[in-house]
Amino acid sequence: MKKISYILTIAIALLATVSCEDIVDGINDNPNDIIISDVEERLFLTGSMLANVQLNCGHLNRIGGMYTGQLIGYSSLYSNIYGYNLSTAESNGEWNAIYVGVLTNTNHIINNSNNELLVGIAKVVKAHAFGTAASLFGDVPFSEAGDPEISDPVFDGQVSVYANVIALLDDAIGTLGSASSGSIPEDIYYGGDKDKWIAAANTLKARFYLHQKNYPAALSAAQNGISSASGDMQYHPIGTTDNNNLFWTILEGSRAGDIGNNESSESYLLQILDGTNPLSRNHAKTDETARRGYYTIDSSGGSANDGIIEQVEAQNMVTYFENQLIMAEAAARGGTLNDGLPYLNAVRAWMNTGAHVNSNYQGMTYLYDAFVSTDFDNGGIENPDNIDPKTAFLREVIEERYVSGFGMHMPYNDARRLRASDGAFAVPYFLQDGPAAPYPERMPYSTNELNSNSNAPSDDPGIFVKTAVNQ
C-alpha cells in the first residue's frame, strides 16, 4: 500500500519585470489538463460501488462458497483451491478493490463534497467494504489507511475494525437523515434513494453485530433495517461487454469447466434441496424444486446457465431476507422460539410468491407454508431427532440463511461463527464434503500488501487460523 510521491523541483529566475510577466502570463497553461478538483465528486461514486461488488460477489465469494459446501472446484485453479491450496495471490484483486476502488473514491467524496446525500452514501459503501474485509481477513489496515502522510498503515484488530465500521454506519445514518432527498444517477444500487440507504446501513450494522455474536444489538439494528425485497442492495448487470453477472463472466471465459455444483458430484447445497436425497430439507410444508433448479450451476459455460448466474441476473449484497433471518435468530436466542418465528415465516411468505427465483424457474414447484411452534416440538416436522425445540428452530433459521445466502458471504461467515463456542444453542452446521478438519477460518492477505507494507505480517497467518470474533 505504499504511496509513491513524485516531487518536481522548479528553479525560477525572477529576472523579468512585472510588465513582462503580464505578457507571458498563462503561456504554459494547458487548457486540456484535467485536475481532480475539476471532477464532480458524484462521479467517484460508481467506481467505489463496482469495487464493492467485486469484493462481495467476486472471486473470494466463490471460494467461500466452495468452503461451505455450496460449490465444487472441478478443475484447474478452483480444484486446487477447493483442496485448500489457497495462495495469497488470490486476494490481490479484492484487496485492490477495497483499498483503491472503494477507499480512494469514497474518501474523496467524504472529504470534499458538500452534498450530504452523496457523503452519506459514500460512508455506507466504505463501511460495507471494510466490514466485509474484517470478516474475511481478520485484522486489516483501517485507521491509517488512505492517509496520504502514511505509506505503511498499521493493521487494526478485527474487533476494532468492526467497532469503527459500525460507528461509521451510525455517522452515515445521521448524515443521510439530514440530507435532502434527491436522485443520483451514479448510484448504481439505489439511485440516491436515501431511505433505502438508511435501511441498508441498519441491516449492515445488524450483520456486523451478528458476526461478533452480539445478538441483542443485532436485533435492535435489524428492526430498522430493510423491510421489503424492494429495498435489497443488489448489483444489476445490464449484459454489456464489461457489465455481466460476475460468476457468468468467469465461466464464459477461461474458467469454463472449473467450478460449479452439479457435474461429477453434487454440492451439499443441491443435495439438501433435492426431495429424493436422504439429506433433503423438503417436507410437507417445504418444496425446494424450483430453488434447486435456479441454484444449479453448469460449469461448462456461462451461456449454459439461466438461473442464479444468468448473464444479467442480479447479485445480492444486503437483503430483506437477511434482515428478517437476523431478527429470527437474534430474537429466539434472547427470548423464545415464538419470538423468532414470525420473522422466519415472513421470509417463507415472500418465497411463496416465487420472488426468490427468476422467471425461468417460477413455473416450477415451490412451497413454503408457514411454520407453527409445534413443528419444532419433539417428533415435529422440523425436529425428527428430538432435540430442544428452540435449538430445532435455530437450526432451521441457520439452514435457511445457508440456502438463501447462496452467492453472498453469509454462509461462510455463519460457518465460522457457529463452529466456534456457541453456548447452549449450538447449531449443527455442515461445512463441505472435502478434506476433514482443520477448516478454513479466513482468507489470506494479498501478496501485494505483504510485500509492500512493513506493518504487514512477515508471512500470512494461514487460512486455518481463527479470527478474533470466532475464537
Beta strands, then each sheet from edge to edge (+ up, - down):
strand 1: 72-73
strand 2: 140-141
strand 3: 155-156
strand 4: 233-235
strand 5: 259-260
strand 6: 286-287
strand 7: 315-318
strand 8: 367-368
sheet 1: 1+ 5-
sheet 2: 2+ 3-
sheet 3: 4+ 7-
sheet 4: 6+ 8-
end
